[in-house]
Amino acid sequence: MEEEKKKIKKPRGIPRLIQGKCIACGARCQSACPKDAVEMNDKGEPIIDLAKCIICQKCIKVCPADAIELYFTPEQLKILAEIEAQSKASGTPVAEAEAEADSEEAKIAAKLKEYKGVWVFVEQTGGKPASVAWELLGVGANLAKILNVDLCAVVIGDNVENLCQEAFAYGASKAYVMDTPVFHHYRTEAYYKAICHLVNMYKPEILLIGATGLGRDLAGAVATELKTGLTADCTGLAIDDKRFLLQTRPAFGGNIMATIVTEKTRPQMSTVRPHVMPLPEKDATRKGEIIRESMTLSEDSIITKVLEVIDTHKPGAQEVDVAEADIIVSGGRGLLARENFHILQELADELGGVVGCSRSAVDASWMPVERQVGQTGKTVRPKIYLACGISGAIQHLVGMQDSDVIIAINRDPNAPIFEVATYGIVGDLFKIVPEITRQIKDLRSKKVN
Ligand SMILES: Cc1cc2nc3c(=O)[nH]c(=O)nc-3n(C[C@H](O)[C@H](O)[C@H](O)COP(=O)(O)OP(=O)(O)OC[C@H]3O[C@@H](n4cnc5c(N)ncnc54)[C@H](O)[C@@H]3O)c2cc1C
């Protein structure tokens, strides 16, 4: 009688951190763990609680630095070798269960592969495009190049086909357009249905939308309908070696930067605020392909009706948009009082710039919220940013650190603003700012004479 073969239980190993390899990416392993078995230490490295761990290996797969390994003891390695030898002798597959798990992953991988291309939504109001769309084409071009796919614009509206040519000038090679009166005014329902229709037909892997009021509204609705991930207010976009879009944004009140990936669904959706990405060069001679699409969407089927559009901009009122200014003279808590902002205004007038501020100045009711620069204010990218009496908290820096030239005036030599400043002046702003204004006036009058 043939001796019955002893069935050996296959060891599963344990996830273990490889010392020195963790890059403190922002706790991706912790987010991936379905059992809350991963805690982070103060260096941003994982501590794995093996009592909770179910060895699903998600932390291993998600790690961008391959810093977590599946560890087997020498005894376990011996058992694995024995199983391998047995399976070879009998001709049966080593681990059917493993194959099953792999097939689930393979299904997802196959589905993701159907999606190709980087899309940028071209926001417009009354046919006037929002410049954030062109900024997104700039960053989108880099992503498309790495992925070796098309960069495409999505133009939706009424009488807006001319925007396709502008999108080509900013780098798109294709434009999907849905141009009909039902899209005359922006309405969430009509626009999200149009985008979902296009996405379901053409399957882009990445969809970028400007984080404007309209874009925020639209992106949420599209992501919900498509049941895919959306990362809002990204400040950095890149591609990793697995073709995942790395979406970086401030988290926990701006104190850390988190990098988020959409692993299992497509498209990967991100919004980016205006002026976060640089405007690419425009080349009006560039050409592209226009793909005209339509769908059944009658006016009657849309619940929201636009009865009247009221322009809230007061005629004649002096409007200041810090986000559009080339020169910004910004003030913070160091200004001490509302009335002191006049010294910044005088300097801004001399330079042909505008006055901005930190959140502390808004909280103290010294300045209106529209002038606030930073994470919860505007993102700016002027040629010159003068920070006067601003400490340089991270939430302020994320809104202005991409300015071409940063000049900081602060009496504290250790103020963090000096870390991003091109030129730093340590001293009392109440002496320095009026002196700069006086010297500019002097130079001007000498030039005139
Ligand atoms: C979720 C969240 C979102 C936020 N969003 C924003 C945002 O969008 N924008 C923003 O700005 N902040 C934001 N903040 C607040 C931010 O954390 C800081 O509190 C704020 O930026 C500090 O403003 P400040 O630099 O004007 O004031 P302080 O930090 O008090 O700095 C004042 C500076 O003035 C200097 N100073 C004082 N007197 C003089 C003088 N006579 N001459 C020269 N220098 C002088 C001091 O040395 C000091 O460095 C946010 C915070 C949170 C939690």
The ligand as an SDF file (V2000), in Angstrom:
LIG
                    3D

 53 58  0  0  0  0  0  0  0  0999 V2000
   -5.6600   74.4310    8.3060 C   0  0  0  0  0  0  0  0  0  0  0  0
   -4.8880   75.7120    8.3410 C   0  0  0  0  0  0  0  0  0  0  0  0
   -4.8800   76.5070    7.2280 C   0  0  0  0  0  0  0  0  0  0  0  0
   -4.1600   77.7040    7.2190 C   0  0  0  0  0  0  0  0  0  0  0  0
   -4.1550   78.4630    6.0920 N   0  0  0  0  0  0  0  0  0  0  0  0
   -3.3710   79.5610    6.0450 C   0  0  0  0  0  0  0  0  0  0  0  0
   -3.2640   80.3500    4.8650 C   0  0  0  0  0  0  0  0  0  0  0  0
   -3.9140   80.0860    3.8530 O   0  0  0  0  0  0  0  0  0  0  0  0
   -2.4480   81.4190    4.8790 N   0  0  0  0  0  0  0  0  0  0  0  0
   -1.7010   81.7770    5.9850 C   0  0  0  0  0  0  0  0  0  0  0  0
   -0.9610   82.7720    5.9110 O   0  0  0  0  0  0  0  0  0  0  0  0
   -1.8130   81.0590    7.1220 N   0  0  0  0  0  0  0  0  0  0  0  0
   -2.6350   79.9890    7.1920 C   0  0  0  0  0  0  0  0  0  0  0  0
   -2.7400   79.3010    8.3580 N   0  0  0  0  0  0  0  0  0  0  0  0
   -2.1560   79.8850    9.5650 C   0  0  0  0  0  0  0  0  0  0  0  0
   -0.6740   79.6370    9.6970 C   0  0  0  0  0  0  0  0  0  0  0  0
   -0.4710   78.3990   10.3570 O   0  0  0  0  0  0  0  0  0  0  0  0
   -0.0010   80.7390   10.5320 C   0  0  0  0  0  0  0  0  0  0  0  0
   -0.6490   80.8400   11.7710 O   0  0  0  0  0  0  0  0  0  0  0  0
   -0.0520   82.1220    9.8760 C   0  0  0  0  0  0  0  0  0  0  0  0
    0.4180   82.0540    8.5490 O   0  0  0  0  0  0  0  0  0  0  0  0
    0.8460   83.0740   10.6540 C   0  0  0  0  0  0  0  0  0  0  0  0
    0.7070   84.3620   10.1400 O   0  0  0  0  0  0  0  0  0  0  0  0
    1.8720   85.4300   10.3050 P   0  0  0  0  0  0  0  0  0  0  0  0
    3.1250   84.8950    9.7110 O   0  0  0  0  0  0  0  0  0  0  0  0
    1.3400   86.7110    9.7990 O   0  0  0  0  0  0  0  0  0  0  0  0
    1.9650   85.5740   11.8960 O   0  0  0  0  0  0  0  0  0  0  0  0
    3.0730   85.0870   12.8980 P   0  0  0  0  0  0  0  0  0  0  0  0
    3.3490   83.6630   12.7410 O   0  0  0  0  0  0  0  0  0  0  0  0
    2.6510   85.5630   14.2300 O   0  0  0  0  0  0  0  0  0  0  0  0
    4.3870   85.8620   12.4370 O   0  0  0  0  0  0  0  0  0  0  0  0
    4.5830   87.2220   12.5740 C   0  0  0  0  0  0  0  0  0  0  0  0
    6.0120   87.5100   12.1680 C   0  0  0  0  0  0  0  0  0  0  0  0
    6.2190   88.9030   12.1520 O   0  0  0  0  0  0  0  0  0  0  0  0
    7.5330   89.1550   12.5960 C   0  0  0  0  0  0  0  0  0  0  0  0
    7.5520   90.5320   13.0830 N   0  0  0  0  0  0  0  0  0  0  0  0
    6.8860   91.0680   14.1380 C   0  0  0  0  0  0  0  0  0  0  0  0
    7.1270   92.3760   14.2170 N   0  0  0  0  0  0  0  0  0  0  0  0
    7.9640   92.6940   13.2170 C   0  0  0  0  0  0  0  0  0  0  0  0
    8.5830   93.8870   12.7840 C   0  0  0  0  0  0  0  0  0  0  0  0
    8.3640   95.0820   13.4030 N   0  0  0  0  0  0  0  0  0  0  0  0
    9.4160   93.8460   11.7280 N   0  0  0  0  0  0  0  0  0  0  0  0
    9.6930   92.6930   11.0660 C   0  0  0  0  0  0  0  0  0  0  0  0
    9.1130   91.5160   11.4410 N   0  0  0  0  0  0  0  0  0  0  0  0
    8.2690   91.5260   12.4970 C   0  0  0  0  0  0  0  0  0  0  0  0
    7.7680   88.1330   13.6760 C   0  0  0  0  0  0  0  0  0  0  0  0
    9.1650   87.9050   13.8660 O   0  0  0  0  0  0  0  0  0  0  0  0
    7.0570   86.9110   13.0970 C   0  0  0  0  0  0  0  0  0  0  0  0
    7.9620   86.0960   12.3490 O   0  0  0  0  0  0  0  0  0  0  0  0
   -3.4520   78.1070    8.3760 C   0  0  0  0  0  0  0  0  0  0  0  0
   -3.4710   77.2850    9.5050 C   0  0  0  0  0  0  0  0  0  0  0  0
   -4.1700   76.1060    9.4840 C   0  0  0  0  0  0  0  0  0  0  0  0
   -4.1490   75.2360   10.7050 C   0  0  0  0  0  0  0  0  0  0  0  0
  1  2  1  0
  2  3  1  0
  2 52  2  0
  3  4  2  0
  4  5  1  0
  4 50  1  0
  5  6  2  0
  6  7  1  0
  6 13  1  0
  7  8  2  0
  7  9  1  0
  9 10  1  0
 10 11  2  0
 10 12  1  0
 12 13  2  0
 13 14  1  0
 14 15  1  0
 14 50  1  0
 15 16  1  0
 16 17  1  0
 16 18  1  0
 18 19  1  0
 18 20  1  0
 20 21  1  0
 20 22  1  0
 22 23  1  0
 23 24  1  0
 24 25  2  0
 24 26  1  0
 24 27  1  0
 27 28  1  0
 28 29  2  0
 28 30  1  0
 28 31  1  0
 31 32  1  0
 32 33  1  0
 33 34  1  0
 33 48  1  0
 34 35  1  0
 35 36  1  0
 35 46  1  0
 36 37  1  0
 36 45  1  0
 37 38  2  0
 38 39  1  0
 39 40  1  0
 39 45  2  0
 40 41  1  0
 40 42  2  0
 42 43  1  0
 43 44  2  0
 44 45  1  0
 46 47  1  0
 46 48  1  0
 48 49  1  0
 50 51  2  0
 51 52  1  0
 52 53  1  0
M  END
$$$$
